[in-house]
Amino acid sequence: MALTQQTARVSPAYLDRCRATALDSPDAAPGWDPPKTDLLDTDWGLWGLLWYSRRVGAALETRALIVRAIHGDPGGQVGFLDHDEVYDGYGDPPRLLAPEAVRDVSRGLDAIDLDGYLVRWWG
């Protein structure tokens, strides 16, 4: 079985609704059902990029950015998403990137010179 990274674009208001639903539900179900257009399965993309950035000696800041994209930021009070409806129990429970962090991570990932990495690796 392959495990991949999935991300979801949701607003703080959406998370508040899920939190309230989890509090009101007998089995703590958060009512997690973002639109398919707001879900992204990165497959092995980010994990492969992290492995590759380590192999070619990418800057520590670049590697930290990739790790942040994979793992999210601590806190955010999203423990209510640690539920079978959202998360299957493999790996870490869901983590959150606040809207400002998403902007910063997206810009940083967009600035990664993939062609430069490939040249260093494959020469």
N, C-alpha and C positions, 0 to 999 in steps of 0.2 A: 504494500500500500504506500503510495506516495503522499507525503504531507507537503502542503504548499502554504504560502502566506496569502491571506485574503484581507483586503482593506475595505472599509465602508466609509463613504462620505455622508455624515449626518450632522445636523446642527445641534447646538447645546439644548435647544427646545425639544428636539426629538429625543435626546437622552433623558431629559426631564420627564417626558411622557412615558418612556420605557421604565424609568425608576419608579414612577407613581404606579404603573401597571404591576410591576413586580411586588410592590408593597401591598397592593389590593388583591393579588392573585393567591389562591390557596397553595399553589406549588411554586410561588415566586417567579413565574414566567414573566419575562420583561416585555413580551409583545414585540419582539425584535423582528421587523420585516421591512427593511429599507428597500426602495425600488431597485430592481436589477441594474438599472442604469447607474446607480450610485455604489455598486459593488465592483471591486477589482480583484481578481485573482492574479497575483503576480507570478504564479507558477513557481519556478525556481529562480526567477530573474534576480531578485534582491539577494538571495543566498549565494547565487553564483557570482554576482557582482562583488559581494563581500569577500568571498574566497579569492577571486581574481585580484581584487585590489590589494589584498595581503601579499599575494604571490609576486606582483610587480612592484611592490614597495610604494604604494600610493601614500600620500600624506596622511598623517594621523587624523587630521581634521576631516578628510574625505571618508576615511574608514568609520570615524565616529558618526558622521552624518548617515551613512548607510545603516549602521547599527541602530541609530535613533529611528530611522524609517521602518526598520523591522520590528523593534521592540516597543516603540512608543515612549512616552515619558512617564515617570512615576507619578502616582497620585491620580487625580481626576475623579475619584469616587465612582468608578465604574464596576465595582465588585458585583453589582446586581446582574451584570452580563455574564458572570461565571455560571452559566446555566446551559443545559443540554440544547435548548432552543437556539443558542448562539454559538456555543463552544463545545467541542466534543471531548475535552479533557486531555487531549494530546498537547504537549508543550505548555507554554505559559498561558494564563487566562488573558482575555482581551485587554489591551492597553489603549490609551487615548493620546492623540496629538491634538492640542487645542488649535483652533483655526489659525492663529498667528504662527504656530509651529508648523502646520501643514504648508503654509506659504513659504516659510524659510527652508524647510526640507525639500519642497518641490523645486525651488530655485537652485538649491545646492545640488540636487540630483541632476537637474537639467544642465548644470555647468560642468559635469564630469565629462572629461575628454575620452570617450570610449575608443575612438580611433587611436589616440595616443597609447592607451593601454594595450590595444591589440598589436600595435607596432612593437612595443617593448616585449610583449610575450612571444609573438610569432616572428618578429624581426623581418 
